[in-house]
């Protein structure tokens, strides 16, 4: 699972729309859509931290650092 899929899954779990997430971190809604679709894999570290904070998780969790070997594909 990629970072975009993790962002989308967590966002939906919390009942947050793409628009709400975008407003909370200071980006445009299409940016969130691009991230979730994997169209923009390079997310700035500052934005990743903001996304993690809003989604009540950690940057490492969004990056899949804590996933077991072989599960993050």
PyMOL Python script that loads the backbone (N, CA, C, O; Angstrom):
from pymol import cmd

cmd.read_pdbstr("""\
ATOM      1  N   UNK A   1       0.849  -1.179   0.000  1.00  0.00           N
ATOM      2  CA  UNK A   1       0.000   0.000   0.000  1.00  0.00           C
ATOM      3  C   UNK A   1       0.892   1.238   0.000  1.00  0.00           C
ATOM      4  O   UNK A   1       1.866   1.315   0.749  1.00  0.00           O
ATOM      5  N   UNK A   2       0.548   2.200  -0.844  1.00  0.00           N
ATOM      6  CA  UNK A   2       1.324   3.425  -0.943  1.00  0.00           C
ATOM      7  C   UNK A   2       0.850   4.495   0.017  1.00  0.00           C
ATOM      8  O   UNK A   2      -0.178   4.348   0.677  1.00  0.00           O
ATOM      9  N   UNK A   3       1.610   5.568   0.084  1.00  0.00           N
ATOM     10  CA  UNK A   3       1.287   6.658   0.994  1.00  0.00           C
ATOM     11  C   UNK A   3      -0.083   7.256   0.685  1.00  0.00           C
ATOM     12  O   UNK A   3      -0.840   7.581   1.600  1.00  0.00           O
ATOM     13  N   UNK A   4      -0.402   7.401  -0.594  1.00  0.00           N
ATOM     14  CA  UNK A   4      -1.692   7.967  -0.971  1.00  0.00           C
ATOM     15  C   UNK A   4      -2.855   7.126  -0.487  1.00  0.00           C
ATOM     16  O   UNK A   4      -3.868   7.654  -0.027  1.00  0.00           O
ATOM     17  N   UNK A   5      -2.706   5.815  -0.592  1.00  0.00           N
ATOM     18  CA  UNK A   5      -3.748   4.907  -0.117  1.00  0.00           C
ATOM     19  C   UNK A   5      -3.906   4.999   1.396  1.00  0.00           C
ATOM     20  O   UNK A   5      -5.018   4.935   1.921  1.00  0.00           O
ATOM     21  N   UNK A   6      -2.781   5.149   2.088  1.00  0.00           N
ATOM     22  CA  UNK A   6      -2.835   5.282   3.555  1.00  0.00           C
ATOM     23  C   UNK A   6      -3.516   6.581   3.965  1.00  0.00           C
ATOM     24  O   UNK A   6      -4.317   6.599   4.899  1.00  0.00           O
ATOM     25  N   UNK A   7      -3.198   7.668   3.265  1.00  0.00           N
ATOM     26  CA  UNK A   7      -3.835   8.950   3.556  1.00  0.00           C
ATOM     27  C   UNK A   7      -5.342   8.835   3.346  1.00  0.00           C
ATOM     28  O   UNK A   7      -6.127   9.241   4.204  1.00  0.00           O
ATOM     29  N   UNK A   8      -5.738   8.284   2.210  1.00  0.00           N
ATOM     30  CA  UNK A   8      -7.157   8.163   1.897  1.00  0.00           C
ATOM     31  C   UNK A   8      -7.883   7.292   2.911  1.00  0.00           C
ATOM     32  O   UNK A   8      -8.959   7.652   3.389  1.00  0.00           O
ATOM     33  N   UNK A   9      -7.297   6.149   3.238  1.00  0.00           N
ATOM     34  CA  UNK A   9      -7.923   5.232   4.195  1.00  0.00           C
ATOM     35  C   UNK A   9      -8.144   5.912   5.534  1.00  0.00           C
ATOM     36  O   UNK A   9      -9.230   5.824   6.108  1.00  0.00           O
ATOM     37  N   UNK A  10      -7.115   6.592   6.036  1.00  0.00           N
ATOM     38  CA  UNK A  10      -7.216   7.254   7.342  1.00  0.00           C
ATOM     39  C   UNK A  10      -8.196   8.420   7.289  1.00  0.00           C
ATOM     40  O   UNK A  10      -8.975   8.624   8.221  1.00  0.00           O
ATOM     41  N   UNK A  11      -8.158   9.178   6.208  1.00  0.00           N
ATOM     42  CA  UNK A  11      -9.074  10.313   6.051  1.00  0.00           C
ATOM     43  C   UNK A  11     -10.526   9.835   6.092  1.00  0.00           C
ATOM     44  O   UNK A  11     -11.366  10.434   6.765  1.00  0.00           O
ATOM     45  N   UNK A  12     -10.810   8.765   5.377  1.00  0.00           N
ATOM     46  CA  UNK A  12     -12.167   8.216   5.345  1.00  0.00           C
ATOM     47  C   UNK A  12     -12.559   7.654   6.706  1.00  0.00           C
ATOM     48  O   UNK A  12     -13.696   7.827   7.145  1.00  0.00           O
ATOM     49  N   UNK A  13     -11.620   6.981   7.378  1.00  0.00           N
ATOM     50  CA  UNK A  13     -11.898   6.457   8.731  1.00  0.00           C
ATOM     51  C   UNK A  13     -12.360   7.568   9.667  1.00  0.00           C
ATOM     52  O   UNK A  13     -13.225   7.360  10.518  1.00  0.00           O
ATOM     53  N   UNK A  14     -11.772   8.749   9.500  1.00  0.00           N
ATOM     54  CA  UNK A  14     -12.096   9.877  10.377  1.00  0.00           C
ATOM     55  C   UNK A  14     -13.257  10.721   9.863  1.00  0.00           C
ATOM     56  O   UNK A  14     -13.678  11.667  10.529  1.00  0.00           O
ATOM     57  N   UNK A  15     -13.772  10.389   8.695  1.00  0.00           N
ATOM     58  CA  UNK A  15     -14.901  11.131   8.142  1.00  0.00           C
ATOM     59  C   UNK A  15     -14.537  12.523   7.665  1.00  0.00           C
ATOM     60  O   UNK A  15     -15.359  13.437   7.727  1.00  0.00           O
ATOM     61  N   UNK A  16     -13.316  12.691   7.192  1.00  0.00           N
ATOM     62  CA  UNK A  16     -12.837  13.986   6.715  1.00  0.00           C
ATOM     63  C   UNK A  16     -12.854  13.976   5.189  1.00  0.00           C
ATOM     64  O   UNK A  16     -12.401  13.018   4.563  1.00  0.00           O
ATOM     65  N   UNK A  17     -13.378  15.044   4.597  1.00  0.00           N
ATOM     66  CA  UNK A  17     -13.391  15.138   3.136  1.00  0.00           C
ATOM     67  C   UNK A  17     -12.031  15.630   2.636  1.00  0.00           C
ATOM     68  O   UNK A  17     -11.225  16.157   3.403  1.00  0.00           O
ATOM     69  N   UNK A  18     -11.794  15.447   1.341  1.00  0.00           N
ATOM     70  CA  UNK A  18     -10.571  15.980   0.743  1.00  0.00           C
ATOM     71  C   UNK A  18     -10.506  17.488   0.918  1.00  0.00           C
ATOM     72  O   UNK A  18      -9.443  18.043   1.197  1.00  0.00           O
ATOM     73  N   UNK A  19     -11.639  18.145   0.754  1.00  0.00           N
ATOM     74  CA  UNK A  19     -11.681  19.601   0.906  1.00  0.00           C
ATOM     75  C   UNK A  19     -11.318  20.022   2.325  1.00  0.00           C
ATOM     76  O   UNK A  19     -10.544  20.959   2.521  1.00  0.00           O
ATOM     77  N   UNK A  20     -11.874  19.330   3.307  1.00  0.00           N
ATOM     78  CA  UNK A  20     -11.563  19.659   4.703  1.00  0.00           C
ATOM     79  C   UNK A  20     -10.088  19.453   5.000  1.00  0.00           C
ATOM     80  O   UNK A  20      -9.460  20.298   5.638  1.00  0.00           O
ATOM     81  N   UNK A  21      -9.525  18.335   4.542  1.00  0.00           N
ATOM     82  CA  UNK A  21      -8.107  18.068   4.775  1.00  0.00           C
ATOM     83  C   UNK A  21      -7.258  19.142   4.106  1.00  0.00           C
ATOM     84  O   UNK A  21      -6.313  19.655   4.705  1.00  0.00           O
ATOM     85  N   UNK A  22      -7.590  19.479   2.878  1.00  0.00           N
ATOM     86  CA  UNK A  22      -6.836  20.508   2.157  1.00  0.00           C
ATOM     87  C   UNK A  22      -6.856  21.838   2.903  1.00  0.00           C
ATOM     88  O   UNK A  22      -5.821  22.490   3.043  1.00  0.00           O
ATOM     89  N   UNK A  23      -8.029  22.240   3.379  1.00  0.00           N
ATOM     90  CA  UNK A  23      -8.144  23.506   4.103  1.00  0.00           C
ATOM     91  C   UNK A  23      -7.326  23.490   5.384  1.00  0.00           C
ATOM     92  O   UNK A  23      -6.708  24.493   5.742  1.00  0.00           O
ATOM     93  N   UNK A  24      -7.320  22.355   6.078  1.00  0.00           N
ATOM     94  CA  UNK A  24      -6.606  22.275   7.358  1.00  0.00           C
ATOM     95  C   UNK A  24      -5.097  22.326   7.192  1.00  0.00           C
ATOM     96  O   UNK A  24      -4.394  22.784   8.093  1.00  0.00           O
ATOM     97  N   UNK A  25      -4.584  21.860   6.046  1.00  0.00           N
ATOM     98  CA  UNK A  25      -3.129  21.865   5.880  1.00  0.00           C
ATOM     99  C   UNK A  25      -2.627  22.949   4.936  1.00  0.00           C
ATOM    100  O   UNK A  25      -1.420  23.131   4.777  1.00  0.00           O
ATOM    101  N   UNK A  26      -3.569  23.678   4.301  1.00  0.00           N
ATOM    102  CA  UNK A  26      -3.179  24.815   3.471  1.00  0.00           C
ATOM    103  C   UNK A  26      -2.777  24.471   2.043  1.00  0.00           C
ATOM    104  O   UNK A  26      -1.888  25.109   1.479  1.00  0.00           O
ATOM    105  N   UNK A  27      -3.423  23.469   1.454  1.00  0.00           N
ATOM    106  CA  UNK A  27      -3.201  23.145   0.042  1.00  0.00           C
ATOM    107  C   UNK A  27      -4.554  23.123  -0.664  1.00  0.00           C
ATOM    108  O   UNK A  27      -5.600  23.214  -0.021  1.00  0.00           O
ATOM    109  N   UNK A  28      -4.525  23.002  -1.976  1.00  0.00           N
ATOM    110  CA  UNK A  28      -5.766  22.904  -2.747  1.00  0.00           C
ATOM    111  C   UNK A  28      -6.275  21.465  -2.754  1.00  0.00           C
ATOM    112  O   UNK A  28      -5.486  20.525  -2.653  1.00  0.00           O
ATOM    113  N   UNK A  29      -7.601  21.291  -2.873  1.00  0.00           N
ATOM    114  CA  UNK A  29      -8.199  19.963  -2.881  1.00  0.00           C
ATOM    115  C   UNK A  29      -7.626  19.039  -3.953  1.00  0.00           C
ATOM    116  O   UNK A  29      -7.417  17.857  -3.678  1.00  0.00           O
ATOM    117  N   UNK A  30      -7.361  19.542  -5.182  1.00  0.00           N
ATOM    118  CA  UNK A  30      -6.774  18.651  -6.186  1.00  0.00           C
ATOM    119  C   UNK A  30      -5.417  18.069  -5.770  1.00  0.00           C
ATOM    120  O   UNK A  30      -5.028  16.995  -6.228  1.00  0.00           O
ATOM    121  N   UNK A  31      -4.709  18.784  -4.904  1.00  0.00           N
ATOM    122  CA  UNK A  31      -3.437  18.265  -4.398  1.00  0.00           C
ATOM    123  C   UNK A  31      -3.673  17.003  -3.581  1.00  0.00           C
ATOM    124  O   UNK A  31      -2.952  16.017  -3.730  1.00  0.00           O
ATOM    125  N   UNK A  32      -4.685  17.034  -2.715  1.00  0.00           N
ATOM    126  CA  UNK A  32      -5.027  15.856  -1.913  1.00  0.00           C
ATOM    127  C   UNK A  32      -5.421  14.710  -2.841  1.00  0.00           C
ATOM    128  O   UNK A  32      -4.990  13.574  -2.644  1.00  0.00           O
ATOM    129  N   UNK A  33      -6.226  15.000  -3.837  1.00  0.00           N
ATOM    130  CA  UNK A  33      -6.641  13.994  -4.802  1.00  0.00           C
ATOM    131  C   UNK A  33      -5.434  13.382  -5.508  1.00  0.00           C
ATOM    132  O   UNK A  33      -5.358  12.165  -5.671  1.00  0.00           O
ATOM    133  N   UNK A  34      -4.493  14.224  -5.925  1.00  0.00           N
ATOM    134  CA  UNK A  34      -3.272  13.731  -6.579  1.00  0.00           C
ATOM    135  C   UNK A  34      -2.488  12.809  -5.662  1.00  0.00           C
ATOM    136  O   UNK A  34      -2.028  11.749  -6.085  1.00  0.00           O
ATOM    137  N   UNK A  35      -2.334  13.213  -4.397  1.00  0.00           N
ATOM    138  CA  UNK A  35      -1.611  12.368  -3.451  1.00  0.00           C
ATOM    139  C   UNK A  35      -2.285  11.018  -3.302  1.00  0.00           C
ATOM    140  O   UNK A  35      -1.628   9.978  -3.347  1.00  0.00           O
ATOM    141  N   UNK A  36      -3.599  11.038  -3.124  1.00  0.00           N
ATOM    142  CA  UNK A  36      -4.332   9.800  -2.882  1.00  0.00           C
ATOM    143  C   UNK A  36      -4.317   8.873  -4.093  1.00  0.00           C
ATOM    144  O   UNK A  36      -4.342   7.653  -3.934  1.00  0.00           O
ATOM    145  N   UNK A  37      -4.277   9.430  -5.292  1.00  0.00           N
ATOM    146  CA  UNK A  37      -4.244   8.622  -6.506  1.00  0.00           C
ATOM    147  C   UNK A  37      -2.835   8.170  -6.860  1.00  0.00           C
ATOM    148  O   UNK A  37      -2.649   7.351  -7.760  1.00  0.00           O
ATOM    149  N   UNK A  38      -1.840   8.703  -6.152  1.00  0.00           N
ATOM    150  CA  UNK A  38      -0.463   8.353  -6.450  1.00  0.00           C
ATOM    151  C   UNK A  38       0.120   9.150  -7.604  1.00  0.00           C
ATOM    152  O   UNK A  38       1.198   8.830  -8.104  1.00  0.00           O
ATOM    153  N   UNK A  39      -0.595  10.194  -8.032  1.00  0.00           N
ATOM    154  CA  UNK A  39      -0.132  11.022  -9.139  1.00  0.00           C
ATOM    155  C   UNK A  39       0.987  11.966  -8.712  1.00  0.00           C
ATOM    156  O   UNK A  39       1.719  12.484  -9.555  1.00  0.00           O
ATOM    157  N   UNK A  40       1.121  12.188  -7.416  1.00  0.00           N
ATOM    158  CA  UNK A  40       2.180  13.055  -6.881  1.00  0.00           C
ATOM    159  C   UNK A  40       2.795  12.364  -5.674  1.00  0.00           C
ATOM    160  O   UNK A  40       2.379  12.594  -4.539  1.00  0.00           O
ATOM    161  N   UNK A  41       3.774  11.528  -5.921  1.00  0.00           N
ATOM    162  CA  UNK A  41       4.393  10.751  -4.840  1.00  0.00           C
ATOM    163  C   UNK A  41       5.259  11.605  -3.914  1.00  0.00           C
ATOM    164  O   UNK A  41       5.451  11.253  -2.750  1.00  0.00           O
ATOM    165  N   UNK A  42       5.776  12.707  -4.413  1.00  0.00           N
ATOM    166  CA  UNK A  42       6.688  13.525  -3.618  1.00  0.00           C
ATOM    167  C   UNK A  42       5.920  14.563  -2.818  1.00  0.00           C
ATOM    168  O   UNK A  42       5.591  15.637  -3.320  1.00  0.00           O
ATOM    169  N   UNK A  43       5.644  14.228  -1.576  1.00  0.00           N
ATOM    170  CA  UNK A  43       4.951  15.145  -0.674  1.00  0.00           C
ATOM    171  C   UNK A  43       6.003  15.822   0.195  1.00  0.00           C
ATOM    172  O   UNK A  43       6.847  15.155   0.794  1.00  0.00           O
ATOM    173  N   UNK A  44       5.949  17.142   0.260  1.00  0.00           N
ATOM    174  CA  UNK A  44       6.913  17.867   1.083  1.00  0.00           C
ATOM    175  C   UNK A  44       6.813  17.414   2.538  1.00  0.00           C
ATOM    176  O   UNK A  44       5.722  17.130   3.034  1.00  0.00           O
ATOM    177  N   UNK A  45       7.938  17.350   3.203  1.00  0.00           N
ATOM    178  CA  UNK A  45       7.985  16.881   4.590  1.00  0.00           C
ATOM    179  C   UNK A  45       7.046  17.694   5.475  1.00  0.00           C
ATOM    180  O   UNK A  45       6.339  17.132   6.312  1.00  0.00           O
ATOM    181  N   UNK A  46       7.036  19.003   5.295  1.00  0.00           N
ATOM    182  CA  UNK A  46       6.154  19.851   6.101  1.00  0.00           C
ATOM    183  C   UNK A  46       4.685  19.501   5.898  1.00  0.00           C
ATOM    184  O   UNK A  46       3.908  19.478   6.853  1.00  0.00           O
ATOM    185  N   UNK A  47       4.308  19.228   4.651  1.00  0.00           N
ATOM    186  CA  UNK A  47       2.926  18.841   4.372  1.00  0.00           C
ATOM    187  C   UNK A  47       2.615  17.464   4.942  1.00  0.00           C
ATOM    188  O   UNK A  47       1.517  17.232   5.447  1.00  0.00           O
ATOM    189  N   UNK A  48       3.571  16.558   4.863  1.00  0.00           N
ATOM    190  CA  UNK A  48       3.371  15.220   5.418  1.00  0.00           C
ATOM    191  C   UNK A  48       3.127  15.301   6.923  1.00  0.00           C
ATOM    192  O   UNK A  48       2.261  14.607   7.454  1.00  0.00           O
ATOM    193  N   UNK A  49       3.879  16.133   7.593  1.00  0.00           N
ATOM    194  CA  UNK A  49       3.682  16.310   9.041  1.00  0.00           C
ATOM    195  C   UNK A  49       2.296  16.883   9.349  1.00  0.00           C
ATOM    196  O   UNK A  49       1.631  16.446  10.288  1.00  0.00           O
ATOM    197  N   UNK A  50       1.869  17.861   8.552  1.00  0.00           N
ATOM    198  CA  UNK A  50       0.542  18.453   8.757  1.00  0.00           C
ATOM    199  C   UNK A  50      -0.561  17.429   8.516  1.00  0.00           C
ATOM    200  O   UNK A  50      -1.515  17.348   9.290  1.00  0.00           O
ATOM    201  N   UNK A  51      -0.433  16.649   7.446  1.00  0.00           N
ATOM    202  CA  UNK A  51      -1.423  15.610   7.148  1.00  0.00           C
ATOM    203  C   UNK A  51      -1.493  14.621   8.309  1.00  0.00           C
ATOM    204  O   UNK A  51      -2.581  14.271   8.766  1.00  0.00           O
ATOM    205  N   UNK A  52      -0.344  14.177   8.779  1.00  0.00           N
ATOM    206  CA  UNK A  52      -0.309  13.228   9.891  1.00  0.00           C
ATOM    207  C   UNK A  52      -0.981  13.798  11.133  1.00  0.00           C
ATOM    208  O   UNK A  52      -1.717  13.095  11.825  1.00  0.00           O
ATOM    209  N   UNK A  53      -0.727  15.064  11.412  1.00  0.00           N
ATOM    210  CA  UNK A  53      -1.336  15.700  12.584  1.00  0.00           C
ATOM    211  C   UNK A  53      -2.859  15.750  12.456  1.00  0.00           C
ATOM    212  O   UNK A  53      -3.574  15.397  13.394  1.00  0.00           O
ATOM    213  N   UNK A  54      -3.347  16.182  11.309  1.00  0.00           N
ATOM    214  CA  UNK A  54      -4.792  16.280  11.091  1.00  0.00           C
ATOM    215  C   UNK A  54      -5.435  14.895  11.149  1.00  0.00           C
ATOM    216  O   UNK A  54      -6.555  14.748  11.640  1.00  0.00           O
ATOM    217  N   UNK A  55      -4.730  13.883  10.648  1.00  0.00           N
ATOM    218  CA  UNK A  55      -5.280  12.527  10.612  1.00  0.00           C
ATOM    219  C   UNK A  55      -4.961  11.725  11.881  1.00  0.00           C
ATOM    220  O   UNK A  55      -5.215  10.522  11.942  1.00  0.00           O
ATOM    221  N   UNK A  56      -4.411  12.392  12.877  1.00  0.00           N
ATOM    222  CA  UNK A  56      -4.113  11.771  14.173  1.00  0.00           C
ATOM    223  C   UNK A  56      -3.281  10.492  14.008  1.00  0.00           C
ATOM    224  O   UNK A  56      -3.616   9.429  14.532  1.00  0.00           O
ATOM    225  N   UNK A  57      -2.183  10.641  13.259  1.00  0.00           N
ATOM    226  CA  UNK A  57      -1.269   9.533  13.044  1.00  0.00           C
ATOM    227  C   UNK A  57       0.138  10.112  12.961  1.00  0.00           C
ATOM    228  O   UNK A  57       0.352  11.269  13.324  1.00  0.00           O
ATOM    229  N   UNK A  58       1.090   9.331  12.493  1.00  0.00           N
ATOM    230  CA  UNK A  58       2.465   9.811  12.380  1.00  0.00           C
ATOM    231  C   UNK A  58       2.909   9.767  10.922  1.00  0.00           C
ATOM    232  O   UNK A  58       2.364   9.002  10.126  1.00  0.00           O
ATOM    233  N   UNK A  59       3.895  10.586  10.577  1.00  0.00           N
ATOM    234  CA  UNK A  59       4.441  10.500   9.222  1.00  0.00           C
ATOM    235  C   UNK A  59       4.939   9.087   8.895  1.00  0.00           C
ATOM    236  O   UNK A  59       4.753   8.606   7.777  1.00  0.00           O
ATOM    237  N   UNK A  60       5.563   8.432   9.859  1.00  0.00           N
ATOM    238  CA  UNK A  60       6.058   7.070   9.629  1.00  0.00           C
ATOM    239  C   UNK A  60       4.930   6.109   9.286  1.00  0.00           C
ATOM    240  O   UNK A  60       5.088   5.255   8.414  1.00  0.00           O
ATOM    241  N   UNK A  61       3.796   6.240   9.963  1.00  0.00           N
ATOM    242  CA  UNK A  61       2.655   5.378   9.647  1.00  0.00           C
ATOM    243  C   UNK A  61       2.166   5.639   8.224  1.00  0.00           C
ATOM    244  O   UNK A  61       1.857   4.698   7.492  1.00  0.00           O
ATOM    245  N   UNK A  62       2.094   6.898   7.832  1.00  0.00           N
ATOM    246  CA  UNK A  62       1.654   7.227   6.478  1.00  0.00           C
ATOM    247  C   UNK A  62       2.639   6.729   5.428  1.00  0.00           C
ATOM    248  O   UNK A  62       2.247   6.360   4.321  1.00  0.00           O
ATOM    249  N   UNK A  63       3.920   6.721   5.784  1.00  0.00           N
ATOM    250  CA  UNK A  63       4.950   6.225   4.872  1.00  0.00           C
ATOM    251  C   UNK A  63       5.026   4.702   4.845  1.00  0.00           C
ATOM    252  O   UNK A  63       5.657   4.130   3.957  1.00  0.00           O
ATOM    253  N   UNK A  64       4.389   4.043   5.807  1.00  0.00           N
ATOM    254  CA  UNK A  64       4.420   2.588   5.861  1.00  0.00           C
ATOM    255  C   UNK A  64       5.661   2.028   6.516  1.00  0.00           C
ATOM    256  O   UNK A  64       5.978   0.849   6.356  1.00  0.00           O
ATOM    257  N   UNK A  65       6.372   2.873   7.259  1.00  0.00           N
ATOM    258  CA  UNK A  65       7.609   2.447   7.913  1.00  0.00           C
ATOM    259  C   UNK A  65       7.358   1.320   8.901  1.00  0.00           C
ATOM    260  O   UNK A  65       8.211   0.450   9.078  1.00  0.00           O
ATOM    261  N   UNK A  66       6.204   1.327   9.541  1.00  0.00           N
ATOM    262  CA  UNK A  66       5.917   0.341  10.585  1.00  0.00           C
ATOM    263  C   UNK A  66       5.234  -0.924  10.060  1.00  0.00           C
ATOM    264  O   UNK A  66       4.897  -1.819  10.836  1.00  0.00           O
ATOM    265  N   UNK A  67       5.030  -0.994   8.743  1.00  0.00           N
ATOM    266  CA  UNK A  67       4.407  -2.195   8.178  1.00  0.00           C
ATOM    267  C   UNK A  67       5.416  -3.324   8.130  1.00  0.00           C
ATOM    268  O   UNK A  67       6.621  -3.103   8.005  1.00  0.00           O
ATOM    269  N   UNK A  68       4.908  -4.523   8.232  1.00  0.00           N
ATOM    270  CA  UNK A  68       5.773  -5.704   8.142  1.00  0.00           C
ATOM    271  C   UNK A  68       6.350  -5.808   6.745  1.00  0.00           C
ATOM    272  O   UNK A  68       5.724  -5.384   5.774  1.00  0.00           O
ATOM    273  N   UNK A  69       7.535  -6.368   6.642  1.00  0.00           N
ATOM    274  CA  UNK A  69       8.195  -6.583   5.349  1.00  0.00           C
ATOM    275  C   UNK A  69       7.267  -7.309   4.402  1.00  0.00           C
ATOM    276  O   UNK A  69       6.683  -8.334   4.755  1.00  0.00           O
ATOM    277  N   UNK A  70       7.131  -6.783   3.201  1.00  0.00           N
ATOM    278  CA  UNK A  70       6.298  -7.431   2.194  1.00  0.00           C
ATOM    279  C   UNK A  70       4.859  -6.957   2.174  1.00  0.00           C
ATOM    280  O   UNK A  70       4.144  -7.238   1.212  1.00  0.00           O
ATOM    281  N   UNK A  71       4.403  -6.247   3.201  1.00  0.00           N
ATOM    282  CA  UNK A  71       3.018  -5.771   3.253  1.00  0.00           C
ATOM    283  C   UNK A  71       2.863  -4.401   2.612  1.00  0.00           C
ATOM    284  O   UNK A  71       1.743  -3.986   2.311  1.00  0.00           O
ATOM    285  N   UNK A  72       3.963  -3.694   2.398  1.00  0.00           N
ATOM    286  CA  UNK A  72       3.860  -2.326   1.903  1.00  0.00           C
ATOM    287  C   UNK A  72       3.979  -2.219   0.390  1.00  0.00           C
ATOM    288  O   UNK A  72       4.442  -1.199  -0.120  1.00  0.00           O
ATOM    289  N   UNK A  73       3.576  -3.237  -0.322  1.00  0.00           N
ATOM    290  CA  UNK A  73       3.626  -3.193  -1.789  1.00  0.00           C
ATOM    291  C   UNK A  73       2.281  -2.925  -2.358  1.00  0.00           C
ATOM    292  O   UNK A  73       2.131  -2.853  -3.578  1.00  0.00           O
TER     293      UNK A  73
END
""", "prot")
cmd.dss("prot")
cmd.show_as("cartoon", "prot")
cmd.util.cbc("prot")
cmd.orient("prot")
